[in-house]
Amino acid sequence: MSVPHEAKPRTTAVVLAGGTGQRVGLSIPKQLLKIAGKAVIEHTLTIFENAEGIDDVIVLMAPGFVPDVEKIVAKAGLSKVTRIIEGGNTRNETTERAIAALGEGLAEGEDRNVLFHDAVRPLLSQRVIKDCVDALERYQAVDVAIPSADTIIVTRTHGEDGEFITDVPDRSRLRRGQTPQAFKLSTIRRAYEVAAGDPNFQATDDCSVVLKYLPDVPIFVVAGDEYNMKVTQPVDVFITDKLFQLASTAAPRQADEAAYRELLTGKTLVVFGGSYGIGADIAALAESYGAKVYALGRSTTGTHVENPEHVDDALSKAYGETGRIDYVINTAGVLRIGKLAETDNTTIQEALNVNYLAPVQIARASYKYLAETQGQLLLYTSSSYTRGRAEYSLYSSTKAAMVNLTQALADEWAGEGIRVNCVNPERTATPMRTKAFGQEPEGSLLSSEAVARTSLDVLLSELTGHVIDVRQQDPTAGAAESSGFEQALASVLDRQADV
């Protein structure tokens, strides 16, 4: 006779958003501050929305701002958020309110897992969430921490003389605590019940409550990561925004060839810059999977992307013949190398027209068609967008503009269901590059076919507002083990030698 498998307890993420924003000099709670086009709390809630091990989410919001979060949740379609309630005046009071809400409706003897997370930690990785949920299968309390890179000192103030060191603990045993902190609901509830009998009870986090009032309960430590930073000081806002800007994302691949064909058959693609290189390869690949493709280029169809009338005519024709436009791709670009002071006005105007104004015009003209199909606009940047290089001032600056345009439009068009992404290929073997640099060592460049394949994956994904790196070493390898921000750091280091 088989023993029935015990069902896993429900796992709830509690997002603690009771901060006021005073330390970052704001008149609104810092969790409502926009970073990378979205409120900090939306980034955080989206992480839990996408976490497989999380069943539902409860938000404890600063008093007076619950309607703001309700609007964010509704607009973003965050279906896992089941309750948004006001937090208390202190962290402990907020946690107590969450515990009370979690206990409602539970049957006698029923327990659940709960992860308490700071709303102002919007860079939490899926790996940390999974490790916390897995650890709750063995332990009743779990913390997240990282080693301290700094030496920690203990000081004491002596009147008006200032602070003096009294101790320097062994750094090898010191850790910096992060969130989430995870518990069996019954355990954290019991810890707070015992703490209620202490007239001097005060704590800044929940694991310390368990440690002090339930000393027999071991608290397991999950390895956190450096990117899981807390937005507390003004400099944190700047750093977090830059991390989001630099983070690259791996586009999910389809299961097999049949999946590509199923998703692309009957769809319409308009590819500007489709005469050769990456654009031509995207067109050929999509067409092989049953899509209707309009590959447009200066040398093949006489389409000049810098001419708004040419762009309008191309889109109008595609729509008139197929009745839809699902994807608009722009791979057109020019690469002119030289010192800015020695560059003539014609060259400057060409770079601005083709590399910047043309994508803007394409985006504006595509909007009405993509809104109808809830389609996607795909743009292209260069590894030089993160830092301008000598003699590439025009090219680097326009490519940086593509990233900002992508992120801005993704936010602006989210309500219409239009996705906007940007592909960032490393040095790629294209006619444009050969014209600028001549023949380069075999094997030193990425193939345009590889970029086209990743581009197709991006088009078929639900991603929006992302920069997707394409490198010779497949960026999707090991994606489950490393976060997008870890990949971003590796990419930034690699870019030192790229153009």
C-alpha positions in Angstrom: 0.0 0.0 0.0 1.5 3.3 -1.1 1.8 6.2 1.4 0.0 9.3 0.0 2.4 12.1 -0.9 2.0 15.0 1.6 1.1 18.2 -0.3 3.5 21.1 -0.1 2.4 24.0 2.1 1.3 27.2 0.4 4.1 29.7 0.1 3.3 33.4 0.4 5.6 36.3 -0.2 5.0 39.3 2.1 6.4 42.5 0.5 7.1 45.0 3.3 6.6 48.5 1.9 6.2 50.7 5.0 9.1 53.0 4.4 8.5 56.7 4.0 11.4 57.8 1.8 12.8 60.4 4.2 16.4 59.2 3.9 16.4 59.6 0.1 14.9 63.1 0.5 11.5 62.2 -1.1 8.0 63.4 -0.3 6.6 60.0 -1.4 7.6 56.5 -0.1 10.8 55.4 -1.8 9.1 52.2 -3.0 7.0 54.4 -5.3 10.1 56.1 -6.8 10.6 55.2 -10.5 13.7 53.3 -11.4 14.3 52.0 -15.0 10.8 53.2 -15.9 8.8 51.5 -13.2 8.1 52.0 -9.5 10.6 50.2 -7.3 7.8 48.1 -5.8 6.6 47.0 -9.3 10.0 45.6 -10.0 9.9 43.8 -6.7 6.4 42.4 -7.1 7.2 41.3 -10.7 10.1 39.2 -9.3 7.6 37.2 -7.1 5.0 37.1 -9.8 7.5 35.2 -11.9 8.8 33.0 -9.1 7.6 29.3 -9.5 7.8 28.6 -5.8 5.6 31.5 -4.8 1.8 31.0 -4.7 0.6 34.4 -3.7 1.8 37.8 -2.6 0.6 40.2 0.2 1.8 43.8 0.3 2.0 45.9 3.5 2.1 49.5 2.3 2.8 52.7 4.0 -0.4 54.3 5.4 -2.2 56.5 2.9 -0.6 54.9 -0.2 -2.5 51.7 -0.6 -4.4 53.1 -3.7 -1.1 53.8 -5.4 -0.1 50.2 -5.1 -3.5 49.0 -6.2 -3.2 51.0 -9.4 0.3 49.6 -10.1 -0.8 46.0 -9.5 -3.9 46.4 -11.8 -1.9 48.1 -14.6 0.9 45.5 -14.5 -1.5 42.6 -14.3 0.2 41.1 -11.2 -2.2 38.3 -10.5 -0.4 36.8 -7.5 -1.0 39.9 -5.4 -4.1 39.0 -3.4 -4.1 41.6 -0.7 -2.7 45.2 -0.2 -3.1 46.4 3.4 -1.7 49.2 5.4 1.5 48.6 7.4 2.1 49.7 11.0 4.2 52.5 12.5 7.2 50.1 13.0 8.7 47.2 11.2 7.6 44.9 14.0 4.0 46.2 13.9 3.9 45.7 10.1 5.1 42.1 10.4 2.5 41.5 13.1 -0.3 42.7 10.7 1.1 40.4 8.0 1.0 37.4 10.4 -2.6 38.2 11.3 -3.6 38.4 7.7 -1.8 35.2 6.8 -3.6 33.3 9.6 -7.0 34.2 8.3 -8.8 31.2 6.8 -6.3 28.6 7.8 -7.7 25.3 9.0 -6.8 23.9 12.4 -3.2 22.6 12.3 -2.6 24.0 8.8 0.7 25.8 8.3 2.2 27.7 5.4 5.6 29.1 4.3 6.1 32.8 4.3 8.9 35.0 2.8 9.2 38.5 4.2 11.0 40.8 1.7 11.8 44.5 1.6 9.9 46.3 -1.2 13.0 48.4 -1.8 15.2 45.4 -2.8 14.1 45.3 -6.5 17.1 43.3 -7.7 16.3 40.0 -5.9 17.3 36.9 -7.9 15.1 33.9 -8.6 17.9 31.7 -7.3 17.7 33.3 -3.8 13.9 32.8 -3.7 14.2 29.2 -4.7 16.9 28.5 -2.1 14.7 30.0 0.6 11.7 28.0 -0.4 13.8 24.8 -0.6 15.4 25.5 2.8 11.9 25.6 4.4 11.5 21.9 3.6 14.1 21.3 6.4 14.2 24.4 8.6 11.6 26.6 10.3 13.5 29.8 9.9 15.8 31.0 7.1 17.9 34.2 6.6 19.7 35.5 3.6 23.2 37.0 4.0 26.5 37.7 2.2 30.0 38.0 3.6 31.2 41.4 4.6 33.8 42.9 2.4 34.4 45.7 4.9 36.0 45.5 8.3 33.4 46.0 10.9 34.3 48.1 14.0 32.5 48.5 17.3 32.6 52.1 18.7 31.6 54.0 21.8 31.0 57.7 22.1 32.9 59.6 24.8 31.0 62.8 25.3 32.0 65.6 22.9 35.3 63.8 22.0 33.5 61.7 19.4 33.7 57.9 18.7 36.4 55.5 19.6 36.9 51.9 18.6 36.2 49.3 21.3 36.3 46.1 19.3 37.1 44.8 15.8 35.3 41.5 15.3 36.7 38.7 13.1 35.4 39.6 9.6 35.5 36.0 8.4 32.5 35.3 10.7 30.5 38.4 9.9 27.7 38.5 7.4 25.5 41.3 6.0 21.9 40.4 6.3 19.5 40.8 3.4 15.9 39.7 2.7 13.8 37.7 2.1 13.7 36.1 5.5 11.6 32.9 5.4 9.7 31.1 8.1 7.0 28.5 8.8 4.1 30.8 9.7 3.6 28.9 12.9 7.2 29.6 13.9 7.3 33.4 13.3 3.8 33.7 14.9 5.0 32.0 18.0 8.1 34.1 18.2 6.0 37.3 18.1 3.6 35.9 20.7 6.5 35.3 23.1 8.0 38.7 22.3 4.7 40.4 23.1 5.3 39.6 26.8 8.6 41.6 26.7 7.9 45.2 27.6 11.2 46.2 26.0 10.6 44.3 22.8 12.2 46.0 19.8 13.8 44.5 16.6 14.7 45.7 13.1 14.3 42.3 11.4 12.3 39.1 11.9 15.1 36.5 12.3 16.4 38.4 15.4 12.9 37.9 16.9 13.2 34.2 16.4 16.8 34.1 17.6 15.9 35.9 20.9 12.6 34.5 21.8 12.8 31.0 20.2 16.5 30.2 20.9 16.0 26.5 20.3 15.0 27.1 16.6 18.0 27.0 14.3 18.1 29.7 11.6 19.6 28.5 8.4 21.5 31.0 6.2 21.0 31.1 2.4 23.7 32.8 0.4 22.5 36.1 -0.9 24.2 38.2 -3.6 25.7 41.6 -3.9 23.0 42.8 -6.3 20.3 42.3 -3.8 20.9 45.9 -2.5 18.4 48.0 -0.5 17.4 51.4 -1.9 17.9 53.5 1.3 20.3 56.4 0.5 20.2 58.8 -2.5 23.3 57.1 -4.0 21.4 53.7 -3.9 18.8 55.2 -6.3 21.5 56.1 -8.8 23.3 52.7 -8.5 20.1 50.7 -8.8 19.0 52.6 -11.9 22.4 51.9 -13.5 22.2 48.2 -12.7 18.9 48.0 -14.4 20.2 49.9 -17.4 23.2 47.6 -17.8 21.5 44.3 -17.0 21.2 41.9 -19.9 18.5 39.3 -20.3 18.6 35.9 -22.0 15.7 35.3 -24.4 14.0 32.0 -23.9 14.3 29.6 -26.8 11.5 27.6 -28.3 11.3 23.9 -27.6 11.8 22.8 -31.2 11.4 23.8 -34.9 7.7 23.0 -34.8 7.2 25.5 -32.0 8.8 28.3 -34.1 6.6 27.4 -37.0 3.4 27.3 -34.9 4.2 30.8 -33.5 5.3 32.4 -36.7 2.9 31.0 -39.3 0.5 33.7 -40.4 2.4 36.5 -38.7 3.8 39.6 -40.6 7.3 40.9 -40.1 8.6 44.2 -41.5 12.4 44.3 -41.4 14.1 47.6 -42.1 17.8 47.1 -43.0 16.8 43.7 -44.5 19.1 43.8 -47.6 22.0 42.0 -46.0 23.6 41.0 -42.7 21.5 40.5 -39.6 18.3 41.9 -41.1 18.5 39.6 -44.1 19.1 36.6 -41.9 16.1 37.4 -39.7 13.9 37.7 -42.7 15.1 34.4 -44.2 14.7 32.6 -40.9 11.2 34.0 -40.1 10.1 33.2 -43.7 11.3 29.6 -43.3 8.9 29.2 -40.4 5.9 30.5 -42.3 5.9 34.2 -41.6 5.1 36.8 -44.2 8.2 38.9 -44.3 8.8 42.3 -45.9 12.6 42.8 -46.0 13.4 46.4 -46.9 16.7 48.0 -47.7 18.4 50.7 -49.7 20.1 48.4 -52.1 17.1 46.0 -52.7 13.8 47.8 -52.4 15.1 51.4 -52.5 13.8 52.0 -49.0 15.7 54.7 -47.1 15.0 54.5 -43.4 15.9 58.1 -42.9 13.0 59.1 -45.2 9.7 59.0 -43.2 7.6 58.6 -46.4 9.5 55.5 -47.3 8.9 54.1 -43.8 5.2 54.9 -43.9 4.8 53.5 -47.4 6.5 50.2 -46.4 4.3 49.7 -43.4 1.1 50.7 -45.2 1.9 48.2 -48.0 2.6 45.3 -45.6 -0.6 46.1 -43.7 -2.7 46.4 -46.8 -1.5 43.1 -48.2 -1.7 41.0 -45.0 -4.1 42.9 -42.7 -1.7 42.9 -39.8 1.8 43.8 -38.7 3.1 41.7 -35.7 6.8 42.6 -35.6 8.8 45.6 -36.8 12.6 45.2 -36.8 15.2 47.8 -37.5 18.8 46.7 -38.1 19.7 49.6 -40.4 22.7 51.6 -39.3 25.9 53.3 -40.4 29.3 53.2 -38.8 31.6 56.2 -39.4 34.9 56.3 -37.6 36.8 59.5 -37.0 37.5 62.4 -34.7 34.5 64.5 -34.2 36.4 67.8 -34.7 37.5 66.5 -38.1 34.1 65.2 -39.2 32.1 67.1 -41.8 28.5 68.1 -41.4 27.3 65.7 -44.0 28.7 62.7 -42.1 27.3 64.0 -38.8 23.8 64.4 -40.3 24.0 61.0 -41.9 24.8 59.3 -38.6 22.0 61.1 -36.8 19.5 60.5 -39.5 20.1 56.8 -40.0 21.1 55.7 -36.4 18.8 57.9 -34.4 16.0 59.7 -36.3 15.2 56.7 -38.4 14.4 54.4 -35.5 12.4 57.2 -33.9 10.3 57.6 -37.1 10.0 53.8 -37.5 8.7 53.6 -33.9 6.2 56.4 -34.3 4.9 55.0 -37.6 4.7 51.4 -36.3 2.7 52.3 -33.2 -0.8 52.0 -34.6 -0.1 48.7 -36.3 1.6 47.1 -33.3 -1.1 48.3 -30.9 -3.6 46.4 -33.0 -1.7 43.1 -32.8 0.0 43.8 -29.4 3.2 43.2 -31.3 6.8 44.1 -30.8 9.3 46.7 -32.0 12.9 45.4 -32.0 15.8 47.8 -32.1 19.6 47.2 -32.1 22.4 48.8 -30.0 26.1 48.2 -29.8 28.4 47.1 -26.9 29.8 50.7 -27.1 26.6 52.1 -25.6 27.9 51.7 -22.1 30.8 54.0 -22.6 31.6 56.2 -25.5 35.0 55.6 -27.2 37.4 57.9 -29.0 36.6 58.2 -32.7 33.2 56.5 -32.2 31.4 59.5 -30.6 28.6 59.6 -33.1 28.1 55.8 -33.3 28.4 55.2 -29.5 26.0 58.1 -28.6 23.3 57.0 -31.1 23.5 53.4 -29.9 23.2 54.6 -26.3 20.1 56.4 -27.4 18.6 53.2 -28.7 18.7 51.7 -25.2 17.0 54.7 -23.7 14.4 54.7 -26.5 13.7 51.1 -25.9 13.2 51.5 -22.2 11.1 54.6 -22.5 8.8 53.2 -25.2 8.4 49.9 -23.4 7.0 51.8 -20.4 5.1 54.3 -22.6 3.4 51.5 -24.7 2.9 48.9 -22.0 -0.8 49.9 -21.7 -1.4 49.0 -25.3 0.4 45.6 -24.9 3.2 46.6 -27.3 6.6 45.1 -26.4 9.8 47.0 -27.2 13.3 45.3 -26.9 16.8 46.0 -27.9 19.4 43.4 -29.1 23.1 44.1 -28.2 25.3 41.9 -30.4 29.0 41.8 -29.8 31.3 42.3 -32.8 29.5 40.7 -35.6 30.6 39.7 -39.1 28.4 42.0 -41.2 29.1 43.9 -44.5 29.0 47.2 -42.5 31.7 46.0 -40.1 33.9 44.7 -43.0 33.6 48.0 -44.7 34.8 49.8 -41.6 37.5 47.4 -40.4 38.4 45.2 -43.3 38.8 41.5 -43.0 39.3 40.3 -39.3 40.7 37.0 -38.0 38.4 34.1 -38.6 36.5 33.1 -35.5 36.9 36.4 -33.8 33.4 37.7 -34.7 29.9 36.5 -34.0 27.9 35.3 -37.0 24.9 37.3 -38.2 22.9 34.1 -38.2 23.4 33.7 -34.5 22.2 37.2 -33.9 19.2 36.5 -36.1 18.3 33.4 -34.2 18.4 35.3 -30.8 16.4 38.1 -32.4 13.7 35.7 -33.3 13.6 34.3 -29.8 13.2 37.9 -28.5 10.3 38.5 -30.8 8.5 35.4 -29.6 9.1 36.1 -25.9 7.1 38.2 -23.5 10.1 40.4 -22.7 9.7 44.1 -23.0 12.1 46.9 -22.1 15.1 44.6 -22.1 18.6 44.8 -23.6 19.5 41.3 -24.8 23.2 40.5 -25.2 24.3 38.1 -27.9 27.8 36.8 -27.4 29.9 34.1 -28.9 29.7 32.2 -25.6 25.9 31.6 -25.4 24.5 33.9 -22.8 21.7 31.5 -22.0 24.2 28.9 -20.7 24.1 28.8 -16.9 21.2 31.3 -16.8 19.5 29.3 -14.1 22.6 29.6 -11.9 23.4 33.3 -12.4 21.3 36.4 -12.3 20.8 38.9 -15.1 22.9 41.3 -13.1 25.8 38.8 -12.8 25.6 38.4 -16.5 25.6 42.2 -16.9 28.8 42.5 -14.9 30.5 39.9 -17.1 29.2 41.7 -20.2 30.4 45.1 -19.1 33.9 43.7 -18.5 33.9 42.0 -21.9 32.8 45.3 -23.6 36.1 46.9 -22.7 37.5 45.4 -25.9 34.4 45.5 -28.0 33.1 48.1 -30.4 
